[in-house]
Amino acid sequence: MRNLARFVATVSAVAVAASLSPPAKAADECMNDPEARLVVGNGDTIALRPGTSAKLAVTCRICCWVDSSVEAAVAWSLQPATTAASLDPHTGALTIAASAPVGTKLTVAADLTGRGKKRRAEGQVLVIDPRPQPWAGLWTETSRLACASPGKAGGPDSTPADKAPLIREFMLNEDGTFTVTWFPFERYKDYWGTYTVDRKSGAVNFTVTGGNSVPPPGADLSGTLRLEPGGGLVLADLYLGAPSGSTPPRACGHRFGG
């Protein structure tokens, strides 16, 4: 499950063209409605490793999160042109140069013509570390870790789940972003941001950049990350907080399963 989630998180953002074509009415709404949003992939940053390729596609987002494919001629380009990647202007096939430095940020532009209208969509591409990121993917919290001492994780927290809700969706993306959601509903997320992992020490740091329910003042977003032999993920010596309206005892870590 975790491997599938990691694959979807990395690849589906650039492979949405496989969906069925929408009726003409949907295409009309997308091209003619100024409030309809055109996005590349699913609108998230596209994370690619040096030397890899992906097929880009444009998605039409009408209203809130109603997505459909777009029936229109598309001319693709890199803005500005760069030697770090090549992009086929007709097919949207994007190839990252093997020599592209990790951390390179690219902008891809899609100029659409159809239904008598012209629109532009832009997407962001990030060149990521070619080494595997085994922590990346969708995780579900299985238990909280109690505090053995202030800020230090001990054994499992005995607080019942109805008093200390567990995180249902904890997403670590390969582009260095994350989301935390206690009670998933459609595309709702409690909060999100960026993170870094030190591969040698396991030190992990989370930085919140937005959210519908940001962590309480007692949250501690710096600690350690380790992968367990059975496939689990443990965040120790930190506390991701609790959902709005919940006041459980403070924890000092979280254990996740895939």
VEXRO-375411 format. One record per residue (C-alpha): x negated, y, z; residue number from 1; residue in one letter. Coordinates in steps of 0.1 Angstrom, whole numbers, plus 5000, padded with zeros to 4 digits. Example, Ala and Ser with C-alpha at 12.3 -4.5 7.8 and 13.67 -1.06 7.14 Angstrom:
<xx->4877; yy->4955; zz->5078; i->1; aa->A>
<xx->4863; yy->4989; zz->5071; i->2; aa->S>
***
This chain:
<xx->5000; yy->5000; zz->5000; i->1; aa->M>
<xx->4972; yy->5024; zz->5009; i->2; aa->R>
<xx->4953; yy->5016; zz->4978; i->3; aa->N>
<xx->4984; yy->5022; zz->4957; i->4; aa->L>
<xx->4991; yy->5055; zz->4974; i->5; aa->A>
<xx->4955; yy->5066; zz->4969; i->6; aa->R>
<xx->4958; yy->5058; zz->4932; i->7; aa->F>
<xx->4990; yy->5077; zz->4928; i->8; aa->V>
<xx->4976; yy->5107; zz->4947; i->9; aa->A>
<xx->4946; yy->5109; zz->4924; i->10; aa->T>
<xx->4959; yy->5098; zz->4890; i->11; aa->V>
<xx->4997; yy->5105; zz->4888; i->12; aa->S>
<xx->4990; yy->5143; zz->4889; i->13; aa->A>
<xx->4976; yy->5140; zz->4854; i->14; aa->V>
<xx->4996; yy->5111; zz->4840; i->15; aa->A>
<xx->5032; yy->5123; zz->4842; i->16; aa->V>
<xx->5038; yy->5121; zz->4805; i->17; aa->A>
<xx->5048; yy->5084; zz->4808; i->18; aa->A>
<xx->5083; yy->5094; zz->4820; i->19; aa->S>
<xx->5113; yy->5092; zz->4797; i->20; aa->L>
<xx->5120; yy->5123; zz->4775; i->21; aa->S>
<xx->5148; yy->5145; zz->4789; i->22; aa->P>
<xx->5179; yy->5155; zz->4770; i->23; aa->P>
<xx->5177; yy->5186; zz->4749; i->24; aa->A>
<xx->5196; yy->5206; zz->4775; i->25; aa->K>
<xx->5168; yy->5201; zz->4800; i->26; aa->A>
<xx->5142; yy->5213; zz->4776; i->27; aa->A>
<xx->5164; yy->5243; zz->4768; i->28; aa->D>
<xx->5167; yy->5252; zz->4805; i->29; aa->E>
<xx->5129; yy->5249; zz->4810; i->30; aa->C>
<xx->5119; yy->5271; zz->4781; i->31; aa->M>
<xx->5147; yy->5297; zz->4784; i->32; aa->N>
<xx->5151; yy->5299; zz->4822; i->33; aa->D>
<xx->5126; yy->5324; zz->4836; i->34; aa->P>
<xx->5130; yy->5308; zz->4870; i->35; aa->E>
<xx->5120; yy->5274; zz->4857; i->36; aa->A>
<xx->5084; yy->5267; zz->4867; i->37; aa->R>
<xx->5060; yy->5250; zz->4843; i->38; aa->L>
<xx->5032; yy->5231; zz->4860; i->39; aa->V>
<xx->5004; yy->5209; zz->4848; i->40; aa->V>
<xx->5008; yy->5174; zz->4863; i->41; aa->G>
<xx->5027; yy->5178; zz->4895; i->42; aa->N>
<xx->5013; yy->5212; zz->4903; i->43; aa->G>
<xx->4985; yy->5200; zz->4927; i->44; aa->D>
<xx->4948; yy->5203; zz->4921; i->45; aa->T>
<xx->4936; yy->5175; zz->4897; i->46; aa->I>
<xx->4906; yy->5157; zz->4913; i->47; aa->A>
<xx->4882; yy->5140; zz->4888; i->48; aa->L>
<xx->4848; yy->5126; zz->4891; i->49; aa->R>
<xx->4819; yy->5134; zz->4868; i->50; aa->P>
<xx->4821; yy->5114; zz->4836; i->51; aa->G>
<xx->4858; yy->5105; zz->4839; i->52; aa->T>
<xx->4887; yy->5114; zz->4817; i->53; aa->S>
<xx->4925; yy->5120; zz->4821; i->54; aa->A>
<xx->4955; yy->5128; zz->4799; i->55; aa->K>
<xx->4972; yy->5160; zz->4809; i->56; aa->L>
<xx->5009; yy->5167; zz->4806; i->57; aa->A>
<xx->5032; yy->5196; zz->4815; i->58; aa->V>
<xx->5061; yy->5192; zz->4839; i->59; aa->T>
<xx->5091; yy->5214; zz->4841; i->60; aa->C>
<xx->5103; yy->5222; zz->4877; i->61; aa->R>
<xx->5138; yy->5236; zz->4878; i->62; aa->I>
<xx->5152; yy->5251; zz->4910; i->63; aa->C>
<xx->5133; yy->5235; zz->4939; i->64; aa->C>
<xx->5118; yy->5202; zz->4931; i->65; aa->W>
<xx->5137; yy->5188; zz->4902; i->66; aa->V>
<xx->5110; yy->5177; zz->4877; i->67; aa->D>
<xx->5113; yy->5166; zz->4841; i->68; aa->S>
<xx->5090; yy->5163; zz->4811; i->69; aa->S>
<xx->5090; yy->5191; zz->4785; i->70; aa->V>
<xx->5098; yy->5188; zz->4748; i->71; aa->E>
<xx->5077; yy->5215; zz->4732; i->72; aa->A>
<xx->5045; yy->5219; zz->4712; i->73; aa->A>
<xx->5015; yy->5223; zz->4735; i->74; aa->V>
<xx->4981; yy->5239; zz->4728; i->75; aa->A>
<xx->4956; yy->5231; zz->4755; i->76; aa->W>
<xx->4925; yy->5251; zz->4764; i->77; aa->S>
<xx->4899; yy->5256; zz->4792; i->78; aa->L>
<xx->4899; yy->5290; zz->4808; i->79; aa->Q>
<xx->4872; yy->5301; zz->4804; i->80; aa->P>
<xx->4854; yy->5277; zz->4780; i->81; aa->A>
<xx->4827; yy->5257; zz->4798; i->82; aa->T>
<xx->4802; yy->5229; zz->4792; i->83; aa->T>
<xx->4813; yy->5211; zz->4824; i->84; aa->A>
<xx->4843; yy->5196; zz->4805; i->85; aa->A>
<xx->4860; yy->5191; zz->4772; i->86; aa->S>
<xx->4897; yy->5193; zz->4765; i->87; aa->L>
<xx->4914; yy->5182; zz->4733; i->88; aa->D>
<xx->4937; yy->5211; zz->4723; i->89; aa->P>
<xx->4963; yy->5188; zz->4708; i->90; aa->H>
<xx->4965; yy->5158; zz->4731; i->91; aa->T>
<xx->4955; yy->5172; zz->4764; i->92; aa->G>
<xx->4928; yy->5146; zz->4769; i->93; aa->A>
<xx->4904; yy->5161; zz->4794; i->94; aa->L>
<xx->4868; yy->5147; zz->4799; i->95; aa->T>
<xx->4845; yy->5158; zz->4827; i->96; aa->I>
<xx->4809; yy->5159; zz->4817; i->97; aa->A>
<xx->4786; yy->5134; zz->4835; i->98; aa->A>
<xx->4764; yy->5163; zz->4844; i->99; aa->S>
<xx->4792; yy->5185; zz->4859; i->100; aa->A>
<xx->4782; yy->5195; zz->4894; i->101; aa->P>
<xx->4803; yy->5183; zz->4923; i->102; aa->V>
<xx->4825; yy->5212; zz->4934; i->103; aa->G>
<xx->4830; yy->5227; zz->4900; i->104; aa->T>
<xx->4864; yy->5243; zz->4896; i->105; aa->K>
<xx->4881; yy->5245; zz->4862; i->106; aa->L>
<xx->4913; yy->5260; zz->4850; i->107; aa->T>
<xx->4933; yy->5243; zz->4822; i->108; aa->V>
<xx->4959; yy->5262; zz->4803; i->109; aa->A>
<xx->4989; yy->5249; zz->4783; i->110; aa->A>
<xx->5005; yy->5273; zz->4758; i->111; aa->D>
<xx->5040; yy->5259; zz->4750; i->112; aa->L>
<xx->5061; yy->5268; zz->4720; i->113; aa->T>
<xx->5096; yy->5255; zz->4716; i->114; aa->G>
<xx->5133; yy->5265; zz->4715; i->115; aa->R>
<xx->5122; yy->5299; zz->4702; i->116; aa->G>
<xx->5102; yy->5307; zz->4733; i->117; aa->K>
<xx->5066; yy->5308; zz->4743; i->118; aa->K>
<xx->5054; yy->5299; zz->4779; i->119; aa->R>
<xx->5021; yy->5292; zz->4796; i->120; aa->R>
<xx->5013; yy->5267; zz->4824; i->121; aa->A>
<xx->4980; yy->5266; zz->4842; i->122; aa->E>
<xx->4965; yy->5239; zz->4864; i->123; aa->G>
<xx->4934; yy->5236; zz->4886; i->124; aa->Q>
<xx->4908; yy->5208; zz->4882; i->125; aa->V>
<xx->4882; yy->5200; zz->4908; i->126; aa->L>
<xx->4851; yy->5179; zz->4902; i->127; aa->V>
<xx->4847; yy->5156; zz->4932; i->128; aa->I>
<xx->4820; yy->5134; zz->4947; i->129; aa->D>
<xx->4815; yy->5103; zz->4925; i->130; aa->P>
<xx->4811; yy->5082; zz->4956; i->131; aa->R>
<xx->4843; yy->5064; zz->4969; i->132; aa->P>
<xx->4864; yy->5081; zz->4995; i->133; aa->Q>
<xx->4878; yy->5051; zz->5014; i->134; aa->P>
<xx->4897; yy->5074; zz->5038; i->135; aa->W>
<xx->4917; yy->5090; zz->5011; i->136; aa->A>
<xx->4953; yy->5079; zz->5007; i->137; aa->G>
<xx->4987; yy->5078; zz->5025; i->138; aa->L>
<xx->4985; yy->5067; zz->5061; i->139; aa->W>
<xx->5011; yy->5060; zz->5088; i->140; aa->T>
<xx->5004; yy->5065; zz->5125; i->141; aa->E>
<xx->5007; yy->5033; zz->5145; i->142; aa->T>
<xx->4997; yy->5046; zz->5179; i->143; aa->S>
<xx->4983; yy->5077; zz->5196; i->144; aa->R>
<xx->4952; yy->5076; zz->5217; i->145; aa->L>
<xx->4953; yy->5087; zz->5253; i->146; aa->A>
<xx->4927; yy->5111; zz->5268; i->147; aa->C>
<xx->4900; yy->5093; zz->5288; i->148; aa->A>
<xx->4886; yy->5127; zz->5297; i->149; aa->S>
<xx->4894; yy->5162; zz->5284; i->150; aa->P>
<xx->4891; yy->5160; zz->5246; i->151; aa->G>
<xx->4878; yy->5124; zz->5246; i->152; aa->K>
<xx->4898; yy->5095; zz->5232; i->153; aa->A>
<xx->4905; yy->5065; zz->5253; i->154; aa->G>
<xx->4929; yy->5035; zz->5248; i->155; aa->G>
<xx->4964; yy->5035; zz->5233; i->156; aa->P>
<xx->4988; yy->5061; zz->5247; i->157; aa->D>
<xx->5017; yy->5045; zz->5266; i->158; aa->S>
<xx->5042; yy->5073; zz->5259; i->159; aa->T>
<xx->5072; yy->5058; zz->5241; i->160; aa->P>
<xx->5076; yy->5068; zz->5204; i->161; aa->A>
<xx->5110; yy->5085; zz->5212; i->162; aa->D>
<xx->5091; yy->5109; zz->5235; i->163; aa->K>
<xx->5060; yy->5112; zz->5213; i->164; aa->A>
<xx->5070; yy->5108; zz->5177; i->165; aa->P>
<xx->5044; yy->5092; zz->5154; i->166; aa->L>
<xx->5033; yy->5107; zz->5122; i->167; aa->I>
<xx->5051; yy->5089; zz->5094; i->168; aa->R>
<xx->5030; yy->5104; zz->5065; i->169; aa->E>
<xx->4994; yy->5115; zz->5069; i->170; aa->F>
<xx->4980; yy->5123; zz->5034; i->171; aa->M>
<xx->4943; yy->5127; zz->5028; i->172; aa->L>
<xx->4936; yy->5137; zz->4992; i->173; aa->N>
<xx->4904; yy->5134; zz->4973; i->174; aa->E>
<xx->4903; yy->5171; zz->4965; i->175; aa->D>
<xx->4898; yy->5178; zz->5002; i->176; aa->G>
<xx->4934; yy->5187; zz->5011; i->177; aa->T>
<xx->4957; yy->5170; zz->5036; i->178; aa->F>
<xx->4993; yy->5170; zz->5048; i->179; aa->T>
<xx->5010; yy->5160; zz->5081; i->180; aa->V>
<xx->5047; yy->5149; zz->5082; i->181; aa->T>
<xx->5065; yy->5134; zz->5112; i->182; aa->W>
<xx->5099; yy->5129; zz->5096; i->183; aa->F>
<xx->5097; yy->5127; zz->5058; i->184; aa->P>
<xx->5126; yy->5141; zz->5038; i->185; aa->F>
<xx->5122; yy->5146; zz->5000; i->186; aa->E>
<xx->5091; yy->5168; zz->4996; i->187; aa->R>
<xx->5091; yy->5183; zz->5031; i->188; aa->Y>
<xx->5058; yy->5185; zz->5050; i->189; aa->K>
<xx->5052; yy->5198; zz->5085; i->190; aa->D>
<xx->5019; yy->5214; zz->5078; i->191; aa->Y>
<xx->4989; yy->5212; zz->5054; i->192; aa->W>
<xx->4954; yy->5224; zz->5048; i->193; aa->G>
<xx->4919; yy->5214; zz->5039; i->194; aa->T>
<xx->4894; yy->5190; zz->5055; i->195; aa->Y>
<xx->4858; yy->5179; zz->5054; i->196; aa->T>
<xx->4842; yy->5146; zz->5064; i->197; aa->V>
<xx->4805; yy->5141; zz->5072; i->198; aa->D>
<xx->4797; yy->5107; zz->5057; i->199; aa->R>
<xx->4768; yy->5101; zz->5081; i->200; aa->K>
<xx->4782; yy->5111; zz->5114; i->201; aa->S>
<xx->4819; yy->5107; zz->5107; i->202; aa->G>
<xx->4826; yy->5142; zz->5119; i->203; aa->A>
<xx->4859; yy->5155; zz->5105; i->204; aa->V>
<xx->4873; yy->5190; zz->5106; i->205; aa->N>
<xx->4908; yy->5201; zz->5095; i->206; aa->F>
<xx->4918; yy->5236; zz->5087; i->207; aa->T>
<xx->4955; yy->5245; zz->5085; i->208; aa->V>
<xx->4964; yy->5268; zz->5056; i->209; aa->T>
<xx->5002; yy->5266; zz->5058; i->210; aa->G>
<xx->5032; yy->5247; zz->5070; i->211; aa->G>
<xx->5069; yy->5246; zz->5080; i->212; aa->N>
<xx->5060; yy->5235; zz->5115; i->213; aa->S>
<xx->5023; yy->5243; zz->5123; i->214; aa->V>
<xx->5005; yy->5226; zz->5152; i->215; aa->P>
<xx->5011; yy->5238; zz->5187; i->216; aa->P>
<xx->4984; yy->5258; zz->5205; i->217; aa->P>
<xx->4971; yy->5226; zz->5221; i->218; aa->G>
<xx->4961; yy->5211; zz->5188; i->219; aa->A>
<xx->4925; yy->5202; zz->5184; i->220; aa->D>
<xx->4915; yy->5197; zz->5147; i->221; aa->L>
<xx->4879; yy->5187; zz->5150; i->222; aa->S>
<xx->4867; yy->5152; zz->5159; i->223; aa->G>
<xx->4856; yy->5120; zz->5143; i->224; aa->T>
<xx->4869; yy->5097; zz->5116; i->225; aa->L>
<xx->4862; yy->5060; zz->5113; i->226; aa->R>
<xx->4875; yy->5032; zz->5092; i->227; aa->L>
<xx->4883; yy->4999; zz->5110; i->228; aa->E>
<xx->4873; yy->4965; zz->5095; i->229; aa->P>
<xx->4910; yy->4955; zz->5091; i->230; aa->G>
<xx->4917; yy->4986; zz->5070; i->231; aa->G>
<xx->4929; yy->5010; zz->5096; i->232; aa->G>
<xx->4919; yy->5047; zz->5101; i->233; aa->L>
<xx->4911; yy->5062; zz->5135; i->234; aa->V>
<xx->4908; yy->5099; zz->5143; i->235; aa->L>
<xx->4892; yy->5103; zz->5177; i->236; aa->A>
<xx->4885; yy->5133; zz->5200; i->237; aa->D>
<xx->4911; yy->5154; zz->5182; i->238; aa->L>
<xx->4949; yy->5161; zz->5184; i->239; aa->Y>
<xx->4971; yy->5167; zz->5153; i->240; aa->L>
<xx->4999; yy->5181; zz->5175; i->241; aa->G>
<xx->5036; yy->5171; zz->5177; i->242; aa->A>
<xx->5067; yy->5180; zz->5157; i->243; aa->P>
<xx->5086; yy->5212; zz->5165; i->244; aa->S>
<xx->5109; yy->5208; zz->5195; i->245; aa->G>
<xx->5088; yy->5179; zz->5208; i->246; aa->S>
<xx->5067; yy->5182; zz->5239; i->247; aa->T>
<xx->5049; yy->5149; zz->5245; i->248; aa->P>
<xx->5017; yy->5146; zz->5266; i->249; aa->P>
<xx->4986; yy->5157; zz->5248; i->250; aa->R>
<xx->4968; yy->5129; zz->5230; i->251; aa->A>
<xx->4931; yy->5127; zz->5221; i->252; aa->C>
<xx->4933; yy->5107; zz->5189; i->253; aa->G>
<xx->4955; yy->5089; zz->5164; i->254; aa->H>
<xx->4953; yy->5054; zz->5149; i->255; aa->R>
<xx->4967; yy->5048; zz->5114; i->256; aa->F>
<xx->4975; yy->5019; zz->5092; i->257; aa->G>
<xx->4979; yy->5018; zz->5054; i->258; aa->G>
***
